[in-house]
Amino acid sequence: MYLILHLGNHGEIPLFITDNQFSEELIKHLPIKSKAIRWKEEYYFETSIEFKGREKLQVDAGDVAYWRPGRALCLFYGLSQPYSPISVVGEIIGPLYMLKEVEDEEVEVLLERKRNREDDLIEKLRREGFKAIRREWQGYPSIALTTRLPGNATKRIGFDIYEEDFGYVIETDGMTKYDEYSGQVALYAMRAIKKDLKERFDFREFEAIRVDINEDNYICLSSFTEEKDELPTLLKAMTSLYAYLLDYLVGFSV
């Protein structure tokens, strides 16, 4: 079940609820108006939902979870772990770095079900295995999209696709900030790794993919295509390259 979380004046954060029992209970309470509070790299907000699911102490970035003591829905967008056991009930759709840019500690939120009829492009992306939904962030409309990294079902990657009259601009989630010396080193090194991978394995799709910087100064992957039908293939190639570069970046940071 797709939901839209309206986060103050910032924009929309799409969610996908995977737990069927929680979905059934959640529908009874929609829409939910509350205040989201930031705690480390998590936003959580109180609901009136009573739910007892399978609880655990560890989450992955991008998880949506229910915290029983506070009857709260929690959005994990970084490395921090829950305060006490939670039930993972879904996931955030699209890039996570945007939540890092929300400076308010307490934000008015409205959670509601996505009711707009989806179009052919959204349906096409979903048939290709992507979770996709239209949203708006800080006045810019896009298609938010999420998929899993190859060989690791617990790790995800978020995309934004911006539709223009002249084609489709694609950006991945931000990997790390560029505005520090280490960020510059990582940027140059990842460009070199991309070039080496293309030459060694003849990944022709990599020609259309750039190691780039987004408008919020995060290192990301970006690409462009004029053809709607090319999007699934290009997105899958970007996912594979992202996985390679993320492995490098983790080793680099350690």
Legacy VTK file of the C-alpha trace (Angstrom):
# vtk DataFile Version 3.0
C-alpha trace
ASCII
DATASET POLYDATA
POINTS 254 float
0.000 0.000 0.000
1.413 3.378 -1.075
1.083 6.353 1.283
2.122 9.987 1.127
3.569 11.732 4.181
3.316 15.522 3.897
6.293 16.812 5.881
5.571 20.418 6.871
6.431 22.903 4.120
9.194 20.674 2.762
7.192 18.311 0.597
6.042 14.725 0.252
7.772 11.568 1.474
6.260 8.461 -0.173
5.971 5.296 1.905
5.154 1.712 0.988
3.596 -0.473 3.693
4.540 -4.133 3.326
2.966 -5.591 6.487
-0.613 -6.598 5.595
-1.851 -6.746 9.180
-0.495 -3.282 9.887
-2.041 -1.993 6.634
-5.476 -3.200 7.731
-5.135 -1.395 11.047
-3.590 1.724 9.528
-6.408 2.257 7.016
-8.870 2.658 9.907
-6.917 5.701 11.179
-6.126 7.576 7.956
-5.599 10.444 7.507
-3.219 10.947 10.443
-2.216 14.435 11.547
0.677 14.655 13.980
4.067 16.227 14.701
7.260 14.475 13.644
10.241 14.693 15.962
13.799 14.062 14.846
15.904 11.756 16.991
19.395 11.085 15.631
18.770 9.916 12.029
15.103 9.107 12.497
11.803 10.961 12.308
8.916 9.576 14.361
5.375 10.759 14.997
2.596 9.630 17.314
-0.506 7.856 16.001
-3.597 6.325 17.598
-2.757 2.882 16.202
-2.526 -0.156 18.490
-0.428 -2.876 16.867
1.685 -5.823 18.040
3.916 -7.212 15.319
7.184 -9.068 15.161
9.668 -6.844 16.958
13.428 -6.484 16.632
16.231 -4.142 17.658
17.903 -3.497 14.292
16.772 -1.643 11.176
18.191 -0.683 7.786
18.229 2.825 6.350
14.921 3.366 4.587
12.844 1.221 6.940
9.445 2.374 8.186
8.678 0.918 11.605
6.034 0.985 14.336
7.191 1.718 17.892
4.665 0.238 20.333
5.505 2.205 23.539
4.800 5.522 21.786
2.242 4.230 19.263
4.519 5.927 16.747
5.446 5.488 13.121
9.214 5.833 12.624
11.191 6.721 9.485
14.837 5.612 9.609
16.954 7.471 7.056
20.517 6.932 8.316
22.705 4.752 10.503
20.952 5.173 13.862
19.103 2.261 15.450
15.807 2.246 17.390
15.630 3.188 21.065
13.857 -0.091 21.896
12.259 -2.945 19.883
10.201 -1.961 16.845
8.189 -3.705 14.114
9.347 -3.004 10.550
6.158 -2.453 8.536
7.340 -0.835 5.301
9.899 1.331 3.555
10.571 4.891 2.387
10.316 5.353 -1.385
12.955 7.485 -3.114
16.222 9.091 -1.913
16.822 9.393 1.827
19.260 12.325 1.864
16.343 14.777 1.677
15.339 13.916 5.234
18.849 14.844 6.376
18.258 18.352 5.012
15.131 18.958 7.125
16.469 21.114 9.953
13.348 21.405 12.089
13.281 19.172 15.134
9.471 19.130 15.138
7.515 19.143 11.866
3.778 19.082 11.180
2.903 15.936 9.254
-0.131 14.538 7.453
-0.198 10.883 6.433
-2.763 9.853 3.849
-3.348 7.196 1.238
-2.289 7.959 -2.336
-5.571 8.175 -4.246
-4.540 9.506 -7.638
-4.877 7.100 -10.513
-1.414 6.059 -11.603
-0.305 6.577 -15.215
1.332 4.274 -17.755
4.907 5.185 -16.789
4.356 4.422 -13.096
2.709 1.115 -13.954
5.563 0.248 -16.339
8.198 0.893 -13.656
6.282 -1.193 -11.134
6.015 -4.089 -13.597
9.813 -3.942 -13.924
10.143 -4.515 -10.166
10.571 -0.925 -8.967
8.437 0.686 -6.286
7.452 3.991 -7.886
5.124 6.895 -7.111
4.780 10.551 -8.039
5.614 13.144 -5.403
6.698 16.746 -4.891
9.616 18.014 -2.814
10.258 21.725 -2.234
8.100 22.585 -5.230
9.732 20.153 -7.658
7.622 17.226 -8.944
9.346 13.909 -9.597
8.861 10.173 -9.675
10.298 8.691 -6.480
11.524 5.150 -6.937
13.190 2.440 -4.877
14.825 -0.887 -5.675
17.142 -3.339 -3.913
20.855 -3.660 -4.553
21.991 -6.763 -6.483
22.854 -9.645 -4.179
21.704 -7.826 -1.028
17.963 -7.749 -0.436
18.333 -5.674 2.752
20.093 -2.744 1.043
18.119 -0.323 -1.065
18.716 2.548 -3.441
16.392 5.477 -4.026
15.990 7.459 -7.249
14.250 10.611 -8.400
13.193 10.874 -12.039
12.481 14.405 -13.242
10.277 14.594 -16.338
11.114 17.441 -18.695
9.808 18.362 -22.145
13.137 17.225 -23.584
13.512 13.933 -21.685
14.067 12.286 -18.310
16.718 13.329 -15.761
17.631 10.623 -13.229
19.460 10.999 -9.898
20.254 8.408 -7.259
20.301 8.913 -3.533
23.219 10.927 -2.216
26.196 8.819 -1.138
28.186 11.367 0.857
28.585 15.117 1.139
30.917 16.728 -1.367
31.824 19.883 0.574
34.715 18.341 2.515
38.167 17.246 1.398
37.281 13.576 1.828
34.194 14.106 -0.329
36.321 15.499 -3.161
38.710 12.556 -2.928
35.776 10.119 -2.977
34.285 11.847 -6.028
37.469 11.619 -8.094
38.136 8.032 -6.985
34.610 6.871 -7.868
34.902 8.411 -11.329
38.126 6.450 -11.824
36.487 3.226 -10.602
33.549 3.730 -12.972
35.931 4.163 -15.897
37.873 1.047 -14.910
34.715 -1.069 -14.569
33.495 0.015 -17.992
36.808 -0.874 -19.638
37.282 -4.208 -17.867
33.739 -5.538 -18.224
32.548 -3.653 -21.311
29.530 -2.191 -19.502
28.201 -0.098 -22.377
25.307 1.161 -20.254
27.816 2.959 -18.004
28.517 5.453 -20.808
25.243 7.224 -19.995
25.897 7.345 -16.229
27.824 10.132 -14.494
29.319 10.333 -10.998
27.782 13.689 -10.192
26.853 16.208 -7.494
23.216 17.049 -6.816
21.812 20.462 -5.887
22.215 19.732 -2.167
25.943 18.959 -2.601
25.723 15.181 -2.273
27.718 12.852 -4.516
25.273 10.788 -6.555
24.878 9.042 -9.883
22.946 10.832 -12.602
21.838 10.123 -16.146
19.503 11.282 -18.898
17.417 9.684 -21.612
14.929 11.009 -24.129
13.176 7.651 -24.367
10.686 6.443 -21.763
11.278 2.811 -22.755
14.985 3.099 -21.881
14.317 3.988 -18.247
14.138 0.439 -16.766
17.427 -0.674 -18.380
19.179 2.540 -17.381
17.879 2.338 -13.810
19.119 -1.247 -13.468
22.578 -0.267 -14.751
22.692 2.643 -12.298
21.711 0.260 -9.482
24.587 -2.099 -10.328
27.122 0.740 -10.504
25.803 2.237 -7.259
26.404 -1.116 -5.526
30.032 -1.224 -6.747
30.715 2.355 -5.681
28.972 1.985 -2.336
31.233 -0.956 -1.488
34.231 1.244 -2.318
32.909 4.156 -0.287
32.352 2.006 2.804
35.945 0.762 2.603
37.180 4.299 1.975
35.393 5.685 5.051
36.765 2.911 7.268
LINES 1 255
254 0 1 2 3 4 5 6 7 8 9 10 11 12 13 14 15 16 17 18 19 20 21 22 23 24 25 26 27 28 29 30 31 32 33 34 35 36 37 38 39 40 41 42 43 44 45 46 47 48 49 50 51 52 53 54 55 56 57 58 59 60 61 62 63 64 65 66 67 68 69 70 71 72 73 74 75 76 77 78 79 80 81 82 83 84 85 86 87 88 89 90 91 92 93 94 95 96 97 98 99 100 101 102 103 104 105 106 107 108 109 110 111 112 113 114 115 116 117 118 119 120 121 122 123 124 125 126 127 128 129 130 131 132 133 134 135 136 137 138 139 140 141 142 143 144 145 146 147 148 149 150 151 152 153 154 155 156 157 158 159 160 161 162 163 164 165 166 167 168 169 170 171 172 173 174 175 176 177 178 179 180 181 182 183 184 185 186 187 188 189 190 191 192 193 194 195 196 197 198 199 200 201 202 203 204 205 206 207 208 209 210 211 212 213 214 215 216 217 218 219 220 221 222 223 224 225 226 227 228 229 230 231 232 233 234 235 236 237 238 239 240 241 242 243 244 245 246 247 248 249 250 251 252 253
